[in-house]
Amino acid sequence: MGKAPGKLPLPKFQTIALENATIKRQNRTIFQALNFKVNRGEKVLIMAPSGFGKTTLLRTLQNQILLEKGDYLYNGHPVTKFDKHAIAHLFSFIKQSPFMLSDTIRFNITLGQGYTDQEVMEAAEHAGLAELIREKGLDFQIGANGGNLSGGQLQRIEIARALIRKRPILLADELTSALDNRLSLQIHRTLFNLPITIIEAGHKLSQEEMQNYDHVIHLDTLEDSSVVM
């Protein structure tokens, strides 16, 4: 992707950071004086109760929500120095409530982009979809709003959709909330072995899953909203 006029070319990702950041939504302050830094390859879990602002924080990292105060830095430089679309394409985003099209499993993973069946199956394996695809095939119609599949199966399609794009940073909002503990642990183990950075927001994970993250940040217990890595 070419850079916008007057913007710096985007170097290879090393760090993203928020410094003394104030984040507001609809005139309500969600975070104040927040310091948050993630290095390339780290697996970071953000924990807090529902409604605390985890999704807002992930959208801020995507540069969809601008800071009220403070700085958002990419490799130590303000993100405003880089093309906004280039920053956005650093991230894959797994939503808590995936959006599905009334089309095939294949199309809902690729969204019509020209990935090979091998690439589709690799992403599907990582997302725990292999058994479903062996049973029904890539061209199985998932139905309106995904009505022919379970919530857990739809969540795994959403995970595969993110993984196939192989972007350097994976943002996950309640990544495995629709899955049972066994499959959640299986998918987390697979993701931890991938050469990507993961920033996951959640409120309920097992101790076995949590111990594999490089950092677990409990937003609701931060005294000064500072995260020290």
N, C-alpha and C positions, 0 to 999 in steps of 0.2 A: 504494500500500500504506500503510495507516494505521500510525502509530507505536505501539509497545507502551507501556503505562502507565509513566510516570516516565522515559521515554526522550526524547531530543531528536529533532526532525524532521531527516531526513537532507538536508543541503544539497547543491547540485551539486558533483560530484567535482572537486577541484583537485589534491590530493596524497594519497598513502599513504606511510607511512614506518614502518620498524622502527628502534627506538633501543636500543642496547646489549642486543639481544635474545639470549636463550639459548633454543634450541629442542631439545627432547628427544623421542626416540621409544623406547618400551620400555626406559626407564632408560639409554639411550645418548645422550650429547650429540652432536647433529648440527652445530649452530652455536653459537658463544659470542661475546658482545659484537659481534653483527652489527648494522651500521648500513646501512640500505637505504632509498632514497627514490626515488619515481617521480612525475613531474608529469603532469598531464593532456596527452594527445596524444603523449607520448613513445613510442618504439619501443625496447624494452630486450631484449637477449639475455643470458641467463644461461648461461654455458658451464662445464661440468665433466664428468668421466668418469661413466659409468654407475655408479649406486650411491652417488654422492657426497652426495645429499640434495636434488637439484633439485626433485623432486616434493613432498617434504616442505615445502620453502619455498613452493611454489605453494599447497599446501593450507593453510599458515599464513596466507598473504595472503587466502585465502577465509574465514578465521576458523574453519576446521574443526579446526585444531590450535592450542591455546592456548600462549602463551609461558610458559616456566618462570621467566624473569626478563626485565626490560626492558619496553618500551612498544610498542604498535602504535597508530599515530596515523592518523586520517582528517581531512584538512584541519587538522592540528595538534591535534586533540582525541582523547583515548583512545576507541577503538572501543567500549569498554564503555558509553559515554554514549548509544550509538545502538542501535536494535533490531537484534538479530543477523540476523534474516531480511532486513532492509533492506540490511545490509552484504553479505550473501550474494548478493543480487540485483544488485549492481554488476557481477558477474563472469559472463562466459561462459567455459567451460572445455573445451578440446580435449584429450581423453585420447590417450595413446600407443596404447592398445588399445581402440578404440571398441566400445561395447556396441550391438548391433543387435537389433531385433525382427523376427520372421518376418512381415513385412508389406511394404507398398509403399515405394518410394523416398520418395514424398511423406510418408507417415506417419513414416518414420524421420527426416525433416528436421523436421517440424512437431510430432511426438509428440502428435498429435491436437488441437493448438491451432488456432484458427481463422484461420490465415494464408491470404491470397489466393494464387492461382496466380502472380500477378505477383511477390509477395513471395518465394515459393518459388523462382521462376526467377532473381530477382535474386541471392539467396543462392547458388544453384547456379552461376550464372555466375562469381561471385567465387571459388567453391571449385573451379573447373575441371571442373564436372560437365555442362556444356552438351552436349557431344558424346554422352555416355552417355544423357542424357535425350532428345535428338533421335533416338537409335537405338532406345531401349527404351520411353520414355515414363515419366511420373511414377508411373503405376500398376503398373509392373513389380515383381513380387514378388522380394525379395532372397533369400528362403529362410531356413531355420533357420541362425542364427549368421552370416547374410550369405553363405551358401554359394554363391549364384549370381553373386557378384561377386568381383573381386580385392581383395587387401588395400589397394591404392592407391585403388580406387574407394570402399571402405568408409571409408577415412580422409577422403576428400573429402566424403562424406555427413556425417561427424562435424564437419568444418569448416563446412559449410553449416548444420548444426543450431545451431552456436554463433553464426554471423553473423546468422541470421534474427531472433534475439532482440534484436539491436541494443543490447546493454548497453555501458556506457561503457568497461569494461576487459575485454580478451580475454587470458586465460591459456592458454598453449599448451605442452603437454608433448610434446616431440619432434614438432612440428607436421607436418613433411613427411618423417618418417623412412621411411615406406613408399612414397615417391614418387621417381621418377627426377629427376636434376638439373634437366632442362629444366622439368618441371612444378613442381618445388619453387621454382625461381626465378620462374616465372610467377605462382604463388600469392602468394609473398612480395611481388612488385611490386604486385599488386592490394591486398594488405592494407596495405602502407605508405601507400597513397593514401586509405585510409578514415579518417574523422575519429574514430578511437578510439585508446585507449591499448593497447599490446600489450606483454605481458611473456611472453617465450618462453624455455623451457628446452630446451637442446639440447647435443649433444656433437660433432656433425659437420655443419657447413655450409660452403658454398664461400666463398671470399674475396669474390666478387662479391655474395653475399647479405649477408655480415657488414658490408660497408662502408656499407650503407644504414640500419643501426640508429643511433639517437642515442647509445646506450651499449652496449658489449659488456663484460660482467662475467665475468672468469675466477675463479670461486669457489675453485678449487684453488690459485691463486697469491696469494690475499689473505693478507698477512702478519698482519693484525690483524682480519680479517673485516669491515673497514670498506669501504663503497662510497661514493665521493665523486662526486656528480653535479654 
